[in-house]
Amino acid sequence: MEYRTKWTGKPPFSYATLICLAMTELGKPKVTLSDIYGWITDNFAYYRHTDSSWQVGSFTFKFLLLP
């Protein structure tokens, strides 16, 4: 299915999978949460067209904060 353009339903990927995909595709040694959100909305129409509440509390696990 073409998730970039069709948004008839939520993609069958966990948030952890989406994060891993974003980090891999961005190809940077460090990525911000904003980078991850941006990649997800750029690549999945569902998240582009739904309200932004999916961003709040979606990533409840801990990130390693780097200075």
C-alpha positions in Angstrom: 0.0 0.0 0.0 1.2 3.5 -0.7 1.2 5.1 2.7 2.6 8.4 1.4 -0.5 9.4 -0.5 -3.3 7.2 0.8 -4.6 7.7 4.3 -7.7 5.5 4.6 -6.4 4.1 7.8 -3.6 4.0 10.3 -0.5 2.3 9.0 0.2 -1.1 10.6 3.5 -0.1 12.1 4.3 0.5 15.7 5.7 3.8 16.9 9.0 2.1 17.6 9.1 0.8 14.0 8.3 4.3 12.7 11.1 5.8 14.8 13.6 3.2 13.5 12.5 3.9 9.9 12.9 7.6 10.4 16.3 7.4 12.1 17.6 5.0 9.3 16.2 7.1 6.5 17.3 10.4 7.9 20.9 9.1 7.9 22.1 11.5 10.5 24.2 10.5 13.6 21.8 12.5 15.8 18.1 13.2 15.2 15.6 15.2 17.2 12.1 14.4 18.0 11.1 17.1 15.6 13.1 15.4 12.9 11.3 12.1 13.6 7.8 13.8 13.6 8.7 15.5 10.3 9.8 12.3 8.6 6.7 10.5 9.8 4.3 13.2 8.5 6.3 13.5 5.2 6.1 9.7 4.6 2.7 8.7 6.0 -0.4 10.6 4.8 -2.4 9.3 7.7 -0.3 11.3 10.2 -0.3 14.3 7.9 -4.1 14.5 7.8 -5.0 13.5 11.3 -4.9 15.8 14.3 -1.5 16.1 16.0 -2.7 14.3 19.1 -0.7 11.2 18.0 2.5 13.2 18.8 1.5 13.8 22.4 2.3 10.8 24.5 3.0 8.5 21.6 6.6 8.1 22.4 6.4 7.3 26.1 9.7 5.4 26.3 12.9 7.2 27.2 15.2 8.7 24.7 18.9 9.1 25.4 19.5 12.9 25.6 22.8 14.0 24.2 24.3 17.4 24.9 
